[in-house]
Amino acid sequence: MNVSELISALDAEFFAGVPDSKLRPLVDYLMDTYGANGPAHMIAANEGSAAALAAGYHLATGKMPLIYLQNSGLGNTINPLLSLLHKEVYAIPCIFVIGWRGEPDLHDEPQHLVQGRLSLPLLETMGVKTMVLTRDATSAEVASWMKQIRPHLEEGGQCALLVRDGALDYPKRKYANAHPLRREDAIARILDAAGDAVIVATTGKTGRELFELREQRGEDHAHDFLTVGSMGHAGAIALGIALHRPQQRVIILDGDGAALMHMGALATIGAAAPPNLIHILLNNEAHESVGGAPTAASTVHFPAVAENLGYHVLPTAQTADELTHALLQLHDARALTFLEVRTAVGSRADLGRPTTTPHENKEALMETLR
Ligand SMILES: Cc1ncc(C[n+]2csc(CCOP(=O)(O)OP(=O)(O)O)c2C)c(N)n1
């Protein structure tokens, strides 16, 4: 279904969400039509924040907002859904449009399987009336379903469209920035300098590139934690390791979208300040792994934030040479250190996926940490 037909059928005028690869047609349409930070469309730091933004829109206008997300982010919305939006609390009607990773009958990565299986029952348990949007669904069907559930929405209930693969169409938008350094090349240089450090990589293509680089270098994966799900939590995972293995150097390979998603973790890390922890932010100002739509990073000065939170901060690296220079300084770091690396938007078309399971990854890393 064409995205603009879907939006007319839903009769929505305000959109907030976190980008998702399955919802790329919707996100690209919203970017082309409204940009990312206007009154009609906001890309939020996390899905709970998108739901709260939507609540504010309803309070201001009385109208019904649309919140979009990948089902991985459903957990982030549960708190505002059940204690803010729900009809037994503030009764704020809204429409969720949810990209369905791990949908039944389609192959998907291990981190999506449980969430995929539970998405529909979870929504039903929370009282969210849900329609599964398939490839052959029509906008007339969506409009008639909306009519049917109108009493539920008028009472302050919520509804969701759970979007199956290929259900939405819109031409792909291209995203780019002015930075020359590819993320994969940055990770390769970081590996050259990492020695026996443990690396906690963020969700998405960073972990996939790390995995492939280890294979290319003939190295095992026993020093890496790939954080295949749980976007935004790599920093806190690394903090837990660093505090309890003080002799072990630990590197966080973070993304700007992920760092923003749970930015409070930076404060916790700064407060604990383990001297064996290095936080490297691969900042492409984009949610590159799910299509490339922007994050709020273009208006954030991460090094200044990190410095104020208690990190020792190295100069930002924008080129491969600057990165190599910064990594030399990291070698002697004896304090919690932050390094921002500016990277291009993009990745190899033939990038693979980890061939080991999350369980095997965990066991191997724990063996290293023992
Ligand atoms: C809670 C949650 N929301 C959304 C996603 C989908 N998702 C996976 S990677 C990603 C983008 C990550 O962006 P960033 O951290 O900037 O890294 P980049 O992909 O640009 O390297 C998103 C939105 C997810 N896995 N989990």
The ligand as a Gaussian input file, in Angstrom:
#p B3LYP/6-31G(d) Opt

LIG

1 1
 C       14.624000      -0.405000      21.162000
 C       14.922000      -0.503000      19.710000
 N       14.417000       0.416000      18.885000
 C       14.705000       0.366000      17.553000
 C       15.494000      -0.614000      17.050000
 C       15.803000      -0.709000      15.567000
 N       17.154000      -0.269000      15.301000
 C       18.194000      -1.128000      15.177000
 S       19.638000      -0.378000      14.861000
 C       18.886000       1.138000      14.851000
 C       19.656000       2.397000      14.536000
 C       20.852000       2.586000      15.363000
 O       21.384000       3.879000      15.103000
 P       22.804000       4.274000      15.639000
 O       22.969000       3.867000      17.044000
 O       23.027000       5.709000      15.334000
 O       23.788000       3.366000      14.800000
 P       24.017000       3.268000      13.212000
 O       23.016000       2.287000      12.721000
 O       23.862000       4.623000      12.622000
 O       25.414000       2.765000      13.090000
 C       17.521000       1.039000      15.119000
 C       16.590000       2.183000      15.199000
 C       15.993000      -1.564000      17.974000
 N       16.782000      -2.578000      17.589000
 N       15.683000      -1.483000      19.275000

